[in-house]
């Protein structure tokens, strides 16, 4: 149980870092460069919001497990869809978003994070 709590804390910490960094990036992009790449910058804003919701829901524990699961699943679908679109329609992503290229600009952590999040949530659910 103790090991699981450590993994959960690490997962929440990484989500928190992504929530802060994606929010800062999206805020700057929307304020200064929105006209240059509106699709990419709106996607960065959506990803920031998803990271915020996921961080809070994961930190709140079992009471918010359904919200966490929805946020993390939405994140996974978003990363995959945006990853495919950014390769298939690169003109839409002249400026990358957090999820472009499956999160390549972030060492693919945006792709791995929701997978790990879903695994952790499933294990927590099984323990409850």
RATA-V50985 format. One record per backbone hydrogen bond with DSSP energy under -0.5 kcal/mol. CO is the residue of the C=O (numbers start at 0). NH is the residue of the N-H. If there is no record, write none. Layout:
CO:NH
CO:NH
//
This chain:
0:4
1:5
2:6
3:7
4:8
5:9
6:10
7:11
8:12
9:13
10:14
11:15
12:16
13:17
14:18
15:19
16:20
17:21
18:22
19:23
20:24
21:25
22:26
23:27
24:28
25:29
26:30
27:31
28:32
28:33
32:35
32:36
33:36
36:40
37:41
38:42
39:43
40:44
41:45
42:46
43:47
44:48
45:49
46:50
47:51
48:52
49:53
50:54
51:55
52:56
53:57
54:58
55:59
56:60
57:60
59:62
60:63
61:64
63:67
64:68
65:69
66:70
67:71
68:72
69:73
70:74
71:75
72:76
73:77
74:78
75:79
76:80
77:81
78:82
79:83
80:84
81:85
82:86
83:86
83:87
84:88
86:89
88:91
89:92
90:93
96:99
98:101
99:102
99:103
99:104
102:105
102:107
103:106
105:108
107:110
107:111
108:112
109:113
110:114
111:115
112:116
113:117
114:118
115:119
116:120
117:121
118:122
119:123
120:124
121:125
122:126
123:127
//
